Amino acid sequence: MIYDQTSNSNEKLALLQSALNYDINFLPIYQRLITQFRDQTSASSEQRAKIELLLNESIADGESTAIAHFTISNLKSLEGKKEDAIWHIERAFALDPQFGFVSNNLAFMLSNGTDEGDLDRAYDLAVNTTKKFPENADFRHTLGSILIKKGQFDDALGQLEPLIDNFRAQKKRKIHEELSFIYQNLGKPKLSQAHNQRAKNLAQSPQNKK
């Protein structure tokens, strides 16, 4: 693919713009924009502004607005702008509540707030999302993490334990850390220790620090 063959940021952005002009509803384009934005966070603010401008133009034109809001929400999360990120993901959800990635991200963001009502809403969103997409490991992980915060450790175990082999690197380490916490709260210290050790091993492994 031509996009992968160039290292020039401006050329990559131009290619993504052309792709948007061809099919504005193609989700992988937006995923590439998020990746390029993340790669630019330590570099040019001008490049990051160009990426956000593309998305704002899509919204202004009334084209694929849910996906554009979803993508901007991800960009704001990368910048640490939580309120902006939640605002855009709420807009995306209002526009397309059936979009699984949107409802999952909204559930995740709400679950990391301090309002108990937000956690209840996050739980409802996560349950509905996993019912619609039962095979999606990321969505089940979100639900499992929310169940931990609600203190429903048996239910959380049921969601998270089957996911170990679905992930690698940092995400797999996170699963082991959560399972260690669950087993500790279920009064199973040996299983807790076993998962904790695997999390530590992954943290120390160079190939898994990605």
N, C-alpha and C positions, 0 to 999 in steps of 0.2 A: 504494500500500500504506500502511495506517495507520501502520505502524512507521516508515516513512520521513518521515511527515508531522509527527511530533512530535520536539522536541529535548529533551524532559524525560527524564532518565535513568531515573527511577523508572517512568515510563509505558512506556518501551521495555522495561525488565526485566519488567514485569507482562505485556506482550504476549508476550514470549518464553516466560514461564512458562506462559501460556495455550496457546501453540503446542506446548510440550513435553507438556502434559496431553493435547492432541489427538493428537499423533503423536511419541512420544519417540524414534523411530528416524530422524527426518528430519534428515539431515546439515546442510543450510543453517541450521537453528536454531542448531546448535553453532558454525557459522562466524560467525553474527551475535554470539553470546556472546563469541567471541574478539575480534571487532572492537570490541565495546562495552568489553570489559576493557582492550584496548589504548588506547582513547580515554579511559579512566578512570585510566590509570596516572599521569597528572600531576594528577589531581583527587582525588576522595574515596576513601579506603581502605575506607570503609563500603560504597560501591557495589561495589568489587572483591570484598569479602568476601561480598556478597549473591550475586554471580555464582558464586563458588566453592561457596557453600552449595547452590545449585540443583544443581550437578553432584554434590556429595557426597550429596545426597538421592537422586539417580538411582541412584548406586552402591549406597547402603544399601538401596534398594528392589529391587535386583537387576534393574533395567531399563536396557537399552542401556548396560551397564557399559563395554564396549569403547570406544564413542564418547565416553562421559563421561571415561574415563581419558585418551583421546587429547586431548580438549579441555583438561583440566587440565594435561596435559603442555605444551601450547602456552602456557597461561597462565603456568606456571612458567618457561618459556623467556623470555617477555616480562619477567619479574621478574629474570632473570639467575640463577635457581636451577637450575643445570644438573643436579645430582644428583637433585633432585626430579623434574625434567622427564624424565630418563632412566628413573627408577623407574616413573613413570606410563605412559610409552610402552611399557616392557617389559610392564607389566600388560595394556595394550591389545592388544599383540601376542600374549601368551599366551592371551587370550580370543578373539581373532579374527585369526589369522595370514594370512587371505585378504584382509583389509582393506588395500587398496593404499596409502592415505594413511598408515596406521599403520606398515607395513613400510618405506615410503620415509622417514618421519620418523625411525624408529629407525636406519636406515642412515646418515642424515645426522648424527645426534647421535653415533653410535659413531665415525664417520669423523673427527670433530673432537676425539677423545680422544687420549691419548698412548700407549695400549697397542697394540702391533702386532697382537695377536690381535683387538682390537676392529676394526681396519681390515680384516682378513681377513673377519671376520663381516659387517661393513658391505658389503663387496664382494659376498659371497654373497647377502645380502638384496637389494641393488640389482639384481643380475643377475636374480634370480627375479622381482622386482617388474616390471622392464621386459619380461620375457618374457610376463608376464600382461597387462600394459598397455602394449604397444609404442608406442601413439600418444600417450601422456602425456608432454609435453615436460618437465614438472617432474621426473618420475621419471628420465628420461634425463639430465637435467642433474645430478641427484644421482650417477648412475653415472659420468658423465664427470668430475665433480669428484673422485670416489674414485680413478678411474683415473690422474688427474694425481698424486695423493698416492702411488700405487703406482709411479709412474715409467713407466707404460705409455702413452706420449704418442701413438703412432699410434692406439691404440684409443680414447683420450680424444678425439682429433681427430674420429674417426668418429662419436662420440656427440654432440659439441658443435657442430661446424660447421653441421649442418643446422638447428640451433635458433635461429639468429640472429634470424630474422623471427618467431619464436614469442613473443618477449618485448619489453617496452618498459621505459623508465625504468631504474631501478637494476638490475633483473635482466638487461636487455640489456647494460648497461655491464659487469656481472660476467662475462657470456659473452665479451665482447671482451677483458677483462683475462685471462681464462683462456686464450683462444686465442692471445693475445700471448705468454703464458708457454710454451704448448705449442710454438709455432713457433720461439721462441728456443731451446728445448731440442732441436728438430729441425734446428737449423742453418739456419733460414730467417729471417735478421734483418729483411729488407725486409717480409715478411708480418707478422712480429712488430710492427714499427714501425707498420704500417698499422692493425692492430687496436688497438694502444696509443693511437694518435691518435684513433680512433673512441671509445674509452673516455673519453678526456679531453674530447672534444667533448660527449659525453652528460653528463659530470659538470658541465660549465659551462652546459648548456642549462637555463634555468629550468623549462620545461615537463616536463623529465625528472628533476626532483629529487623525485619522489614515490615 
